[in-house]
Amino acid sequence: MDQVLLGPLQAAHRSLPAIYTTTDWWRTCTGNTAQFNTHPLHIAAYNTTGAGAMPNGWSTYDIWQFSASGPFSGDSNQYRGSWAQLQSMASSRNYKPLGGRAPSTNAGSQSYTVSGGIGSIYRATGGAAKWGQAVTPERAAASGGRYQEFVRNGVKATAYWHPRTGAHMVRNTSSIGNKFVQTGRERGLGFPSTEERSISGGAYQSFTTTAGRTHKVMWTRSTGSNTIKEYGAIGKHWSQRGYERGYGFPVTDEYRVGTEVHQRFSKGYTVRWSSVSNRVWVTR
């Protein structure tokens, strides 16, 4: 029945539809069925002491709507899980409801082989304990590459392989991974050429196109994720001046101002390049 009612909605979106209800309504109007607990639960219970008893099939809620009058504007809600799980709920059909069952897939409980270069990087970086189980077979990516997807506790990661870059993992729901996805995955920034790595003050991951152009996506808590084109005039100048230790982390991507391209950095520097003179200079 859940596929009859919710299947068309789910097919039109990348995420699972949530069930919004009160426990009393669910018991009265659905016969307290547990049939829909592969979907996240958005429970309405207006009080300050807790969400109370759950509808049948869920041991806890994903989102609790605890007030219709603040403290936030309009209805006030809280999510019970982690930031990574919230990102997965918003973007993945493989999200596992916090108090329900993992969603079924067309493959059911089918397991997939993880082998070759992808298998090597998967195991070397933590295997199932870190990335979870494969939820797809290995598939063709752009430009002769390969990829395979994994899910652990509703959080998706993707392993990519290409002859130029080898095999590397992408955390789809991290800020860096989300930047990679939003800019076209391997067709945009290229294939991952490093893992996501922590550095003082933030993190980064490098991606390289099949033409050899490297993009470094850098993240900090205050700036979010922005991209350095290491092959470009601005990226080369930034690298020569000491990377993030010199001008700081990127605060923006490159952006055009007339015949110039600018990029701002966290220590107050703006690096500028002229498409007319090919000159690079810095202002602060």
C-alpha positions, 0 to 999 in steps of 0.5 A, a space after each residue: 500500500 505504501 508504494 501505491 500511495 507514496 511511490 509516485 511522490 518518491 519517484 519524482 524526488 531524490 529523497 523519501 517522503 516523510 510521514 507527518 502526523 500525530 499519534 492520535 490521528 495515526 491510531 484513529 485514521 490508519 488503524 495504527 498500521 506499521 506499514 509506512 515505517 520505511 519513511 521518516 516520521 515527522 511527529 506533531 506533539 505540542 509540549 515541552 516535555 517530549 514527543 510522547 508515544 510514537 505511532 505503531 512501527 516507529 520507535 522514535 521520531 525523525 523530526 518533532 514539531 513541538 510548537 506552532 508559536 515559536 521560538 522559531 518563526 511559525 512552527 518549531 521543529 527539531 531533528 533527532 539525528 546528526 547533521 550528516 543524517 539530516 543531509 541524507 534525509 534531505 537528499 537520499 532515497 536510501 535514508 534509514 528512518 531513525 525509528 523505522 525500517 531501512 527503505 527497501 530497494 528494487 534489489 531487496 537484500 541483494 549484495 554487490 561485489 566490491 572489487 578492483 581499484 574501488 574495492 582496494 580504496 574501500 577497504 583501505 579507508 575503512 570498509 564496511 565499518 566506515 562506508 557501509 555496504 554497497 547499494 549498487 553494482 560498479 557502474 560506468 562513470 563519465 570519460 571511461 571511469 567507474 563508480 559504486 555507491 555505499 550507505 551506512 546508517 542512511 549516509 551515502 558515499 561514492 567510490 570513483 575510479 579513473 585511469 588518470 586519478 586511481 580510486 578515491 572515496 567521496 562523502 556525498 553528504 559532507 559540505 565538500 561532497 555536496 559541492 562536488 555533487 552540485 557542480 556536476 560530479 565527475 563531469 564538473 570538477 573531475 574525478 576525486 584525486 585525493 580523499 577528503 583530508 583534515 588540515 588545520 582550520 578546515 578540510 579539503 579534497 582535490 578533483 582532477 579532470 581527464 584533461 589534467 585540471 585540478 580543482 581543490 575544494 576547501 572547507 572551513 566552518 565559517 566559509 563553507 566549501 569553495 573551489 580553487 582552480 589550481 590550474 588557473 592564474 588565481 589558483 597558481 598565485 594563491 599556491 605560490 603565496 603559501 596556500 591557506 597559510 598565506 592568503 587563507 581559505 577561499 571565501 568565494 569561488 572565482 567570479 567575474 567582474 567585467 573583464 576581470 576574475 576575482 576570488 576572495 580569501 579569509 585573511 582579507 585578500 582578493 586575488 584578481 586576474 585580467 583577461 585583457 592583460 593576463 596580469 594577476 594582482 592582489 588587493 586587501 
